Amino acid sequence: MTTIGNLLKTLRSYKEVSQSKIANALFVQRSTYSKIEQGQTSLTIDLAVRIASFFGMEFNYFALCLEFEKYLYSSTTQRIVKSKKDQDKLSV
């Protein structure tokens, strides 16, 4: 099992985006997103769904990545995230 911070940092590195860009897409302040990555703030289900969408994945796959590191580090996850690289806004 991985931490939410490790999950978010890894997905962000796959997508090659800054915390600011993700925060803007999620309509939260960068400091809020940063605190979630650092484990200082809890992640709500609503925000988790929006984050999953930002990275181009269904919520259940996002949860699998959190529960099982093999999903997070798989080539499939990297392809999913990279395929949504140019997305600037959420489609939720």
Secondary structure by P-SEA (a helix, b strand, c coil): cccaaaaaaaaaaaacccaaaaaaaacccaaaaaaaaaccccccaaaaaaaaaaacccaaaaaaaaacccccccaaaaaaaaaacccccccc
